[in-house]
């Protein structure tokens, strides 16, 4: 939806945006600002190349954005209150502001996403799962400093993954089809899975990732994306393509960057026997016991522990000991 604001005039220093058509209903936000809602803000263009970047674009300083003719602060405050009322909890929003080019046009505030705001600090369980220490690959099959979600992701015995050696940008459409077929079987059996592969999940650019839709991976409870091997560095999505789905269903997400102390031990999964539904590119393995997958939403650390390597022993206790050491050295 697009939100058009009609700003207040201040000492004749600005020109007011034109009044909205009488056919569009007006309402007021909590600060008394008049707003106009529209169902859309332009025709959708399909199959066209994106327009070239605007060389004349300028950076809008925050002070000007908040104190200029566009009442951005009050408009955002209105949207936050509207979202909180609708969802029944504090929300956060992602938006884009399009400034008018002339006095005959309107400014447009586009709401891109609205989602519940996580409140981790007030929860006792959340505090108990705080950790910063990441173990080596002797103890965990995946460790990330860029994880989304919070808590323990339980009852995951199935792992669907694409080994880096089987991944190539030319085959991502075929990879997506194989993953969709495995996902459908898991969904029919009511099973949850850990999903891990190189590239951006849900990317429309097949050279950057695997072009799946949510229905192709909805049996996954925890999703991991790793750096695409042997190519120019592709920024990972960090769950942006399925952000609302991840939060709505309480799923977790993690990214693993090449060249950092993060890692994903694909070799470990490849050593396990594959299930019958595995394809040419995507493999499916099943473990006898559930995996221990833990994320600290405050520090954004996330781990997938290997069987027989409990989180409490190899991370929680070590992390607590390191915290005590840091506190002791700081008091000296």
C-alpha positions in Angstrom: 0.0 0.0 0.0 1.1 3.6 -0.5 0.6 6.3 2.1 0.4 9.9 0.9 0.8 12.6 3.6 -0.4 16.2 3.4 2.2 18.1 5.4 1.6 21.2 7.5 2.9 24.5 6.1 5.6 26.2 8.1 6.0 30.0 7.7 5.6 29.7 3.9 8.9 27.9 3.5 7.5 24.9 1.7 4.8 24.2 -0.8 2.0 21.9 0.4 1.3 18.7 -1.5 -2.0 18.9 -3.4 -5.2 17.8 -1.7 -6.3 14.2 -2.4 -9.3 13.5 -4.6 -12.6 13.7 -2.8 -13.3 10.0 -3.7 -10.4 8.8 -1.5 -11.3 8.7 2.2 -9.2 10.6 4.6 -8.3 9.8 8.1 -5.9 11.2 10.7 -3.0 9.6 12.6 -2.3 10.0 16.3 -0.5 13.2 15.8 -3.3 14.8 13.8 -1.6 14.4 10.4 -4.0 13.7 7.6 -3.3 10.6 5.6 -4.6 9.0 2.4 -4.5 5.3 1.7 -4.4 3.9 -1.8 -4.7 0.3 -3.0 -1.7 0.5 -5.3 0.9 2.9 -6.5 1.5 1.9 -10.1 1.3 -0.8 -12.7 3.4 -3.9 -12.1 6.0 -4.4 -14.8 6.8 -8.0 -15.7 9.7 -9.2 -17.8 11.3 -5.8 -18.1 14.9 -5.0 -17.1 15.2 -2.8 -14.0 15.7 0.9 -14.8 19.3 2.1 -14.6 20.3 3.8 -11.3 19.4 7.5 -11.1 22.7 9.3 -11.3 21.1 12.5 -9.9 20.0 10.7 -6.7 21.1 12.4 -3.5 21.4 11.2 0.1 18.7 12.7 2.3 20.1 13.5 5.8 18.2 12.1 8.7 17.6 15.6 10.2 16.1 16.8 7.0 13.9 13.7 6.7 12.5 14.2 10.2 12.1 18.0 10.1 11.4 18.8 6.5 8.1 19.1 4.7 7.5 15.3 4.8 6.2 14.4 8.3 8.0 11.1 8.2 8.3 10.6 12.0 4.5 11.1 12.6 3.6 8.9 9.6 5.8 6.1 10.8 4.5 6.5 14.4 1.0 6.1 12.9 1.9 3.0 11.0 3.6 1.4 14.1 0.4 2.0 16.2 -1.8 0.8 13.4 0.3 -2.4 13.0 0.4 -2.9 16.8 -3.4 -2.7 16.9 -3.8 -5.1 14.1 -1.3 -7.7 15.2 -1.8 -7.3 18.9 1.9 -6.8 19.6 4.7 -4.3 18.9 5.8 -4.4 15.3 8.6 -3.3 13.1 8.3 -2.0 9.5 10.4 -1.8 6.4 9.6 1.2 4.2 10.7 3.3 1.3 10.1 7.0 0.9 9.6 8.4 -2.6 9.9 12.2 -2.7 7.9 14.2 -5.1 9.7 15.7 -8.1 7.5 18.8 -8.4 4.8 20.8 -6.6 2.1 19.1 -8.6 3.0 15.6 -7.3 2.7 13.9 -3.9 5.3 12.3 -1.7 4.8 8.5 -1.3 5.6 6.3 1.7 5.6 2.7 0.6 5.2 0.0 3.3 7.4 -3.0 2.2 7.1 -5.3 5.2 5.4 -5.3 8.7 6.2 -8.0 11.2 6.0 -8.7 14.9 8.8 -7.3 17.0 10.8 -9.9 18.9 11.0 -9.1 22.7 13.7 -11.5 24.0 15.1 -9.7 27.0 11.9 -10.1 29.1 11.7 -13.9 28.7 13.4 -16.2 31.2 13.9 -18.9 28.7 15.4 -16.4 26.3 18.0 -15.3 28.8 18.9 -18.9 29.6 19.8 -19.5 25.9 22.2 -16.5 25.6 25.6 -17.5 24.2 28.4 -16.1 22.2 30.9 -19.0 22.0 30.9 -21.0 18.8 32.4 -24.5 18.9 34.6 -26.1 16.3 33.3 -28.6 13.6 34.2 -31.4 16.0 31.1 -30.6 17.9 28.7 -28.8 15.6 27.6 -29.4 12.0 26.9 -25.7 11.5 27.9 -22.5 13.3 26.8 -19.0 12.4 27.1 -15.5 13.7 24.2 -14.4 11.5 21.2 -16.4 12.6 17.5 -15.4 12.8 15.0 -16.7 15.3 15.4 -17.7 18.9 15.4 -20.8 21.1 15.5 -24.5 20.4 14.2 -26.0 17.1 13.2 -29.4 18.1 12.1 -32.7 16.5 14.3 -32.3 13.4 15.6 -35.7 12.3 15.6 -35.1 8.5 18.3 -33.0 6.7 17.9 -31.9 3.1 21.1 -30.4 1.6 22.9 -29.6 -1.6 26.6 -30.4 -1.4 28.7 -27.6 -2.8 30.3 -30.0 -5.3 26.9 -30.7 -6.8 25.8 -27.1 -7.0 26.1 -25.0 -10.1 24.2 -21.9 -11.3 23.2 -23.7 -14.5 21.3 -26.4 -12.5 19.5 -24.4 -9.8 16.1 -24.9 -11.5 16.6 -28.6 -11.4 17.8 -28.4 -7.8 14.7 -26.5 -6.9 12.5 -29.2 -8.5 14.3 -32.0 -6.5 14.0 -30.1 -3.2 10.3 -29.5 -3.9 9.7 -33.2 -4.4 11.5 -34.1 -1.2 9.7 -31.4 0.7 6.3 -32.7 -0.5 7.1 -36.2 0.8 8.2 -34.8 4.2 5.1 -32.6 4.4 2.9 -35.7 3.6 4.6 -37.6 6.5 4.3 -34.6 8.9 8.1 -34.4 9.3 10.3 -31.4 9.9 13.7 -30.9 8.3 16.9 -28.9 8.3 17.5 -27.3 4.9 21.0 -26.3 3.8 22.6 -25.3 0.5 24.8 -22.7 -1.2 23.3 -19.5 -2.5 20.2 -17.4 -1.7 17.0 -19.4 -1.0 14.1 -18.1 -3.0 16.2 -15.9 -5.4 14.7 -15.1 -8.8 18.2 -14.9 -10.1 19.2 -18.5 -10.7 22.9 -17.6 -10.8 22.7 -16.4 -7.2 20.6 -19.1 -5.5 17.9 -21.7 -5.7 14.6 -20.4 -7.1 12.2 -22.1 -4.7 8.9 -20.7 -3.4 7.7 -21.1 0.1 5.5 -24.1 -0.8 8.7 -25.9 -2.0 10.4 -25.7 1.4 7.6 -25.3 3.9 8.6 -28.6 5.6 11.8 -27.0 6.8 12.0 -25.7 10.4 15.5 -24.4 10.1 17.1 -23.1 6.9 20.8 -22.4 6.2 22.4 -20.7 3.2 26.1 -20.8 2.5 28.4 -19.0 0.1 28.2 -20.0 -3.5 31.4 -21.9 -4.3 33.9 -20.9 -7.0 32.2 -17.6 -8.0 32.3 -13.9 -7.3 31.0 -13.2 -3.8 27.2 -13.2 -3.8 25.6 -11.4 -0.8 23.4 -13.8 1.1 19.8 -13.0 1.6 19.7 -13.6 5.4 16.1 -14.9 5.0 14.8 -11.7 3.3 12.8 -13.6 0.7 10.8 -15.5 3.3 11.1 -13.2 6.3 7.4 -12.9 7.1 6.9 -16.7 6.7 9.9 -17.4 9.0 8.6 -15.1 11.8 5.0 -16.2 11.4 5.7 -19.9 11.7 8.6 -19.5 14.2 11.2 -21.0 11.9 14.9 -20.3 12.1 17.4 -19.1 9.5 21.2 -18.8 9.4 23.8 -17.7 6.9 27.4 -19.0 6.7 30.0 -16.7 5.1 33.1 -18.1 3.4 36.4 -16.9 4.9 35.0 -16.4 8.4 35.0 -18.5 11.5 31.5 -19.7 10.5 31.1 -23.0 8.9 28.8 -25.7 7.5 30.2 -29.2 7.6 28.7 -30.7 4.4 31.2 -33.6 4.6 29.5 -34.8 7.8 26.1 -35.0 6.1 27.6 -36.7 3.0 29.0 -39.5 5.0 25.5 -40.5 6.2 23.4 -42.9 4.1 21.0 -41.1 1.7 17.2 -41.7 1.7 15.5 -43.1 -1.3 14.0 -39.8 -2.4 17.5 -38.2 -2.9 18.1 -36.7 -6.3 21.1 -36.0 -8.6 21.8 -32.7 -6.8 19.8 -32.6 -3.5 20.3 -35.3 -0.8 18.1 -36.3 2.0 19.4 -38.0 5.2 17.6 -39.1 8.3 19.0 -39.4 11.8 17.9 -41.9 14.5 17.6 -39.0 17.1 16.5 -35.4 16.7 19.2 -32.8 16.1 19.9 -30.1 18.7 19.5 -26.7 16.9 19.8 -23.6 19.1 19.8 -19.9 18.2 20.4 -16.9 20.5 18.4 -14.1 19.0 20.2 -11.4 20.9 23.8 -12.3 19.8 22.5 -13.9 16.6 24.6 -17.0 17.2 23.2 -20.2 15.9 24.4 -23.8 16.0 23.4 -27.3 14.8 25.0 -29.7 17.2 26.3 -33.1 16.0 24.7 -36.2 17.7 26.3 -37.0 21.0 27.6 -33.5 21.4 25.1 -31.8 23.7 24.7 -28.0 23.6 24.8 -27.7 27.4 28.2 -29.3 27.7 30.0 -28.0 24.6 28.6 -24.5 24.4 26.6 -23.4 27.4 29.1 -24.4 30.0 32.1 -23.1 28.0 30.3 -19.8 27.3 29.5 -19.4 31.0 33.1 -20.1 32.0 34.3 -17.5 29.4 31.9 -14.9 30.8 33.2 -15.5 34.3 36.8 -15.1 33.1 35.9 -11.9 31.3 34.2 -10.5 34.4 37.2 -11.5 36.6 39.7 -9.9 34.3 37.6 -6.8 34.1 37.5 -6.4 37.9 41.3 -6.7 38.3 
